[in-house]
Amino acid sequence: MTTEAIGTRSTPIGARTAVLAYLAVSGVVLLLMMLFGATMRLAQAQWISLDPTWFYIILTMHGAGMVGIAGLSGAAVMWYFVGRYVPVSTAVFLANLGFFLVGAVLILGSGFIGGFAAAWTFLFPLPAHSGSLWSINAAACYLFGLISIGVGFLLLHLDIVRGILSVYGGLGAGLGFKQGFGLAPEDTGPPPAVAASTMVAIVNIVGIVFGAAILVMSLVNLYVPSFTFNALVAKNMIYLFGHIFINATIYMAVIAVYEILPRYTHRAWKTNWAFYLAWVMSTLMVLTVYPHHLLMDFAMPTWALVAGQIISWLSGLPVLLVTAFGALTNTYRSGLKWDAASGLVFLGVAGWAIGVIPAILDGTIAINSVMHNTQWVPGHFHTYLLLGMIAMMLGFMTWLGGAKSPLGLAPVGFWLYLVGGSIFVLAFLSAGSASVPRRYAVHLQAWLPYDEIGSIGACLAIAGVAILVVRFLAGLRSAAAGGDDSVR
C-alpha cells in the first residue's frame, strides 16, 4: 500500500519565512559549532595552542550547541512537512525559536563569560563544585539556558499534538498503531510525516519533563547546598532526557527523506504494516534505551544494564530498516536526476545506517567496558549525526532555499562535506580502536596522527557546509517568495 508523501495543504508565505528563519539560524550556529569542534581537534593535534581551561569551555559549548542546533533544524523539517497534513501554529513555532535564541545566549554567556565547563551533561553535583573555575551564577545561567530551550520545544510539541488530535483523534491513530498490528487497513494509516511527528512528540515531551525536573533540582542545589539528591538518579534523569532529545533530532530530520525523495522520483513513499509497526516499536525503545550510557556505573541495577544493552541492539533498527529499504525502493530505476539536495537526504540515510553499527558495538557491555571512554564514542555519534541527521537537514535546506541562489556551488559543497566528514569520523573511530581517550585536552605524541587526520577532515567538512549555508543565505529573499513543490 502507499500513502501519498506530498501533503495536500499549501505552506503560507509567513510559515515558509519562519522555516527559512529557522534554517538561517541553524546554518550559522552549525558553522560556529563546527569551528569549535575543529579548534579542539587542531589543539589536540598541536597545530594550534589552546589553554586546557578553554578547551573544556569549548567542549561544553560545542556539545550543548550541537545538540541544540540539531533539535532546532530537525524541528524546522518536521514542522514544515507535518503542517501540510495537520493544523499547526506559526506563532508557537516562532516562540520556540525565540526561546531557543534566549537559551543559546545564556549558554554561550555561561561559558565564554562565566567559564562554565562541566560538559553539556551537567552531571550532579559538578555544576556546584567547580574548584573555583566558574561561579554559581555561571552554572545557573547554563541551566536556565537549557530550561529556556526545553520550554520552547515543549510548546512546539504540544502544538503539534493538538494538530494531530484535531485530525486523527488520538496519538495512536497518528502513529499508525492499528495499522501496525493489522487492526485496520494499511491504506488508512497516516502519512509518514505524521507518524514520525507523533513519535517525536510523545518521546520528547516525556524527555523534556524529566529534563526540566533535574534542571530545576540542580538549580535549587546551586543556591541551597543543603538540598541534595541521589547522584545516580540524577544521572539517569539527565541521560533519559539527553538521549531522547538527540535521538529525536534524527526522527524529525528523516521526514525530509520521506517527503523530498518522492518529489524527485515521482513515486509516493510506500507504507505498510511494517512501516507503522517500526514507528510504534521505536517509540517504546527510544524511551527505554538510555541505560546503555550507564554501563560503566557499577551501582546501576544489573537488570537495567542488561535491558539497556539488549534494547540498544534493537532500538535503531526498526525505523532505520524501513527507511533504508524505502529509500532504495523509491529511487531504484526511478530515473531521478540526482543533485545536491537529493544526494544529501540519501546520504543522510546511509550515514545513519553506518553510524548505528559502531553504536551497537559500544552498547555491548563487554565492549563498552573497554571502548566507552575512548574516541570510539564521538566517532559513532558524529557518524550518524554529522553524516546522518545533519546531511538530511542540509538536504532540506538546499532543496527549499537553493533553487534561485546566485551561487551554483552545491555539488562542490556536497563532495567536500562527504569526503571531509568521512575522514573526520574515521579518524575518531580509528583512534578509539587504538584506545585513544576522549575528552583529553592534551594528547600524547603517539596519538597525534589521528588528531592530524581528523583536523584535515574537519576543515574539509566545514568548507563544504560553509558553501551550502552561504549559498542558502544568498538565496533567502528569492526562497521566501518562491514555490516549494518543484524539484530543485
C-alpha positions in Angstrom: 0.0 0.0 0.0 1.1 3.6 -0.4 0.5 6.8 1.4 0.8 10.0 -0.6 4.1 11.7 0.5 3.2 15.2 -0.7 0.8 17.0 1.6 -2.4 18.5 0.5 -2.1 21.7 2.4 -0.1 24.6 1.0 2.5 26.4 3.0 1.6 30.1 3.7 4.3 32.7 2.9 4.5 33.6 6.6 5.1 30.0 7.6 7.6 29.5 4.9 9.5 32.6 6.0 9.5 31.2 9.6 11.1 28.0 8.4 13.7 29.9 6.4 14.5 31.9 9.6 15.0 28.6 11.5 17.3 27.3 8.8 19.3 30.6 8.6 19.9 30.4 12.4 20.6 26.7 12.2 23.2 27.2 9.4 25.1 30.0 11.1 25.1 28.3 14.5 26.1 24.9 12.9 29.1 26.5 11.3 30.1 28.1 14.6 29.8 24.8 16.5 31.8 23.1 13.8 34.5 25.7 14.2 34.5 25.0 17.9 35.0 21.3 17.1 37.8 21.9 14.7 39.5 24.1 17.2 39.6 21.3 19.7 40.9 18.8 17.1 43.6 21.3 16.0 44.6 21.8 19.6 44.9 18.1 20.2 47.0 17.8 17.0 49.2 20.5 18.5 48.8 22.6 15.4 47.4 25.4 17.5 47.9 26.3 21.1 44.9 26.3 23.4 44.8 26.5 27.1 43.2 23.4 28.6 40.7 25.6 30.6 39.4 27.0 27.3 39.4 23.5 25.7 36.8 22.3 28.2 34.8 25.5 27.9 34.7 25.0 24.1 33.9 21.3 24.7 30.9 22.2 26.8 29.7 24.9 24.3 30.2 22.6 21.3 28.3 19.7 22.9 25.3 21.8 24.1 25.3 23.8 20.9 25.4 20.9 18.5 22.6 19.1 20.4 20.5 22.3 20.4 21.0 23.1 16.7 20.3 19.6 15.7 17.0 19.9 17.6 16.2 23.3 16.1 16.9 22.3 12.5 15.1 19.0 12.9 12.1 20.9 14.2 12.2 23.0 11.0 12.0 19.9 8.8 9.2 18.3 10.9 7.1 21.4 11.3 7.3 22.3 7.6 6.0 19.0 6.4 3.6 17.9 9.2 1.9 21.3 8.7 0.8 20.0 5.3 -1.4 17.4 7.0 -2.5 18.9 10.3 -3.0 22.5 11.5 0.0 24.0 13.3 0.6 27.4 14.8 3.2 29.7 13.2 3.2 31.8 16.4 4.1 28.8 18.6 6.8 27.8 16.0 8.3 31.3 16.2 8.0 31.3 20.0 10.2 28.2 20.1 12.8 30.0 18.0 12.7 32.9 20.5 13.1 30.6 23.5 16.0 28.9 21.7 17.8 32.1 21.0 17.4 33.2 24.6 18.7 29.9 25.8 21.6 30.0 23.3 22.7 33.4 24.6 22.5 32.2 28.2 24.5 29.1 27.5 27.2 30.8 25.5 27.5 33.5 28.2 27.8 30.9 30.9 30.9 29.5 29.1 32.7 32.3 27.4 31.9 34.9 30.1 31.4 32.8 33.2 33.8 30.0 32.4 31.3 27.1 32.8 32.9 23.9 31.6 31.0 21.0 33.2 30.2 19.4 29.7 26.7 19.5 28.3 25.7 16.7 30.7 26.0 19.0 33.8 26.2 15.9 36.0 25.3 16.5 39.6 27.0 17.8 41.8 29.6 19.1 39.3 27.9 22.4 38.5 28.1 23.5 42.1 31.6 22.2 42.7 33.9 23.8 40.0 37.1 24.2 42.0 36.7 28.0 41.5 36.8 27.7 37.7 33.3 29.1 37.4 30.7 30.8 39.7 27.4 29.6 40.9 25.8 32.2 38.8 27.6 30.9 35.7 26.3 27.4 36.3 22.8 28.8 36.9 23.0 30.7 33.6 23.8 27.5 31.8 20.9 25.6 33.4 18.5 28.4 32.8 19.6 28.3 29.1 18.7 24.7 28.8 15.4 25.3 30.5 14.5 28.0 28.1 15.2 25.8 25.1 13.2 23.0 26.7 10.2 25.2 27.3 10.2 26.2 23.6 10.4 22.7 22.4 7.7 21.6 24.8 5.3 24.2 23.5 6.1 23.2 19.9 5.4 19.5 20.5 2.2 20.3 22.4 1.0 22.4 19.5 1.8 19.6 17.0 0.0 17.1 19.3 -3.0 19.5 19.2 -3.0 19.4 15.4 -2.6 15.6 15.2 -5.5 15.2 17.7 -7.7 17.5 15.7 -7.3 15.5 12.5 -6.7 11.9 13.7 -8.5 11.9 17.1 -5.6 10.3 19.0 -1.9 9.8 19.2 -2.3 6.1 18.5 -4.1 6.9 15.2 -1.4 9.5 14.4 1.3 6.9 15.0 -0.5 4.2 12.9 -0.8 1.8 15.8 -3.8 -0.1 14.4 -2.2 -0.4 11.0 1.0 -1.7 12.6 -0.8 -4.5 14.3 -3.1 -5.4 11.5 -6.2 -3.9 13.2 -7.0 -1.5 10.4 -6.4 -1.4 6.7 -2.8 -0.3 5.8 -4.1 2.4 3.3 -5.9 4.2 6.1 -2.7 4.9 8.0 -1.3 8.4 8.5 1.4 9.8 6.1 5.0 9.1 7.2 5.5 12.8 8.3 2.5 12.5 10.7 3.7 9.1 12.1 7.2 10.4 12.7 6.0 13.7 14.2 3.7 11.8 16.6 6.5 9.6 17.7 8.8 12.6 18.3 6.1 14.4 20.2 5.5 11.5 22.5 9.1 10.8 23.4 10.3 14.4 23.5 7.5 15.5 25.8 8.5 12.7 28.3 12.2 13.5 28.0 11.7 17.3 28.4 9.6 16.8 31.6 12.4 14.6 33.1 15.0 17.1 31.9 13.1 20.1 33.4 12.8 18.3 36.7 16.5 17.6 37.1 17.4 21.1 35.8 15.2 22.7 38.5 16.6 20.4 41.2 20.1 21.3 40.1 19.3 25.0 40.2 17.9 24.7 43.7 21.1 22.9 44.8 23.3 25.7 43.5 21.7 28.2 45.9 20.6 25.9 48.6 23.5 23.4 49.0 21.7 21.5 51.8 19.1 20.4 49.1 20.7 17.3 47.7 19.5 14.2 45.9 20.9 10.9 44.7 23.6 11.4 42.1 22.8 8.1 40.3 19.1 9.1 40.0 20.2 12.5 38.7 22.4 10.8 36.0 19.6 8.6 34.9 17.3 11.6 34.5 19.9 13.5 32.6 20.7 10.7 30.2 17.0 9.8 29.7 16.4 13.4 28.7 19.6 13.8 26.7 19.4 10.6 24.8 15.7 11.0 23.9 16.3 14.6 22.7 19.3 13.8 20.4 17.7 10.7 19.0 14.5 12.6 18.3 16.5 15.0 16.1 17.2 12.1 13.7 13.5 11.1 13.7 12.5 14.7 12.9 15.0 15.1 10.1 14.2 11.8 8.4 10.9 13.3 7.4 12.9 15.1 4.8 13.7 11.8 3.2 10.0 10.7 3.2 8.9 14.0 1.6 11.8 15.1 -0.7 12.8 11.9 -2.4 9.3 11.2 -3.8 9.4 14.7 -5.4 12.4 13.6 -7.4 11.2 10.0 -8.2 7.5 10.9 -8.7 6.7 7.9 -6.6 4.7 8.1 -3.4 6.5 6.7 -0.3 5.3 3.2 0.3 3.9 2.4 3.7 2.5 -0.8 5.1 2.0 -2.6 8.4 5.8 -3.0 8.9 6.4 0.8 8.5 3.9 1.6 11.2 5.0 -1.2 13.5 8.5 0.1 13.2 7.5 3.6 14.4 5.4 2.1 17.3 8.4 -0.1 18.4 10.8 2.8 18.1 8.6 5.0 20.3 8.8 2.4 23.1 12.5 1.7 22.7 13.7 5.3 22.5 12.1 5.8 25.9 13.9 2.9 27.4 17.3 2.6 25.7 19.2 5.2 27.6 20.8 2.9 30.2 23.4 1.9 27.7 25.0 5.3 28.7 25.5 3.9 32.2 27.0 0.5 31.5 30.1 1.6 33.5 28.2 2.7 36.5 28.6 -0.3 38.8 25.9 0.9 41.2 23.2 0.6 38.5 20.9 -2.4 38.9 22.1 -5.3 36.7 18.6 -5.8 35.1 18.7 -2.1 33.9 22.1 -2.5 32.3 21.1 -5.8 30.6 17.9 -4.2 29.4 19.9 -1.2 28.1 22.3 -3.5 26.2 19.5 -5.5 24.6 17.4 -2.6 23.6 20.4 -0.7 22.3 21.0 -3.6 19.9 17.4 -3.2 18.6 16.3 0.4 19.1 17.7 2.0 15.9 16.8 -0.8 13.6 13.0 -0.8 13.0 12.7 2.7 11.6 16.2 2.6 10.0 15.4 -0.6 8.2 12.1 0.5 6.8 13.6 3.9 5.9 16.7 2.5 4.2 14.6 -0.1 2.3 12.0 2.5 1.4 14.7 4.9 0.1 16.3 2.2 -2.0 12.9 1.0 -3.5 11.8 4.6 -4.0 14.8 5.5 -6.0 15.6 2.2 -7.8 15.1 2.6 -11.5 13.1 5.8 -11.0 15.1 7.8 -13.4 15.6 10.6 -10.9 18.1 13.3 -11.7 20.5 13.5 -8.7 21.5 16.9 -7.4 23.0 18.1 -4.1 19.6 18.2 -2.3 18.6 14.6 -3.2 22.1 13.4 -2.7 22.3 14.9 0.8 19.0 13.4 2.0 20.0 10.0 0.6 23.5 10.4 2.2 21.6 11.0 5.5 20.1 7.6 5.4 23.5 6.0 4.7 25.2 7.9 7.4 22.6 7.0 9.9 22.8 3.3 8.9 26.6 3.2 9.1 26.7 5.1 12.4 24.4 2.6 14.1 27.0 -0.2 13.6 29.7 1.2 16.0 26.9 2.4 18.3 25.6 -1.1 18.7 29.1 -2.3 19.4 29.6 0.3 22.1 26.3 -0.6 23.5 27.6 -4.1 24.3 28.7 -4.4 27.9 31.9 -6.3 27.2 33.0 -3.9 24.5 31.7 -0.8 26.4 34.0 -1.5 29.4 37.0 -1.1 27.1 35.8 1.4 24.5 33.4 3.8 26.2 36.0 6.4 27.4 37.8 6.4 24.1 37.3 8.3 20.9 35.1 5.5 19.6 32.2 7.2 21.2 32.4 10.6 19.5 33.2 8.6 16.4 29.9 6.7 16.3 27.7 9.7 17.3 29.5 12.0 14.8 28.8 9.4 12.1 25.1 9.3 12.5 24.7 13.0 13.4 27.2 14.6 11.1 26.7 12.3 8.1 23.2 11.3 9.0 20.9 13.9 10.7 22.9 17.0 9.6 23.0 15.6 6.0 19.2 15.3 6.0 18.9 18.9 7.3 21.3 20.3 4.7 19.4 18.4 2.0 16.2 20.1 3.2 18.0 23.5 3.3 19.4 23.0 -0.2 16.1 21.9 -1.6 14.0 24.6 0.0 16.2 27.6 -0.4 18.8 26.9 -3.1 16.8 27.0 -6.3 17.4 30.6 -7.1 20.6 31.1 -5.2 23.2 33.1 -7.2 25.9 30.6 -6.1 25.9 27.4 -8.1 28.4 25.6 -5.9 26.1 23.0 -4.3 27.9 19.9 -5.8 31.2 21.2 -4.6 29.8 21.7 -1.1 28.3 18.2 -1.2 31.6 16.5 -2.0 33.7 18.5 0.4 31.2 17.7 3.1 31.0 14.0 2.3 34.8 13.5 1.9 35.7 15.7 4.9 33.0 14.3 7.1 34.1 10.7 6.3 37.7 11.4 7.1 36.7 13.1 10.3 34.6 10.3 11.7 37.0 7.6 10.5 39.8 9.3 12.4 37.7 9.2 15.6 36.8 5.6 15.1 40.4 4.6 14.3 41.7 6.4 17.4 39.0 4.8 19.5 40.0 1.3 18.3 43.6 2.2 19.4 42.3 3.3 22.9 42.9 7.0 22.4 40.9 8.6 25.3 38.2 11.1 24.7 37.8 14.5 26.4 41.6 14.9 26.8 42.8 18.5 26.1 46.4 17.4 25.7 47.4 14.3 23.7 50.5 12.1 23.7 52.8 12.0 20.7 51.5 8.6 19.6 48.0 9.9 19.3 48.8 12.9 17.1 48.4 11.2 13.7 44.8 10.5 14.4 44.3 14.2 15.5 46.0 15.5 12.4 44.0 13.4 10.0 40.8 14.3 11.9 41.7 18.0 11.7 42.1 17.8 8.0 38.7 16.1 7.7 37.1 18.7 9.9 38.4 21.6 7.8 37.2 20.0 4.6 33.7 19.3 6.1 33.5 22.9 7.4 34.3 24.2 3.9 31.6 22.1 2.4 29.0 23.1 4.9 30.0 26.8 4.5 29.4 26.6 0.8 25.9 25.1 1.3 25.0 27.6 4.1 26.3 30.7 2.3 24.5 29.5 -0.9 21.3 29.2 1.1 21.7 32.6 2.8 22.4 34.2 -0.6 19.1 33.0 -2.0 17.0 33.7 1.0 15.0 36.6 -0.5 14.0 34.6 -3.5 13.3 31.5 -1.5 10.9 33.4 0.8 8.7 34.2 -2.2 9.2 31.0 -4.2 7.1 27.9 -4.5 8.1 24.7 -2.8 6.7 21.7 -4.6 9.0 21.6 -7.6 12.2 19.6 -7.7 15.2 21.8 -7.0 
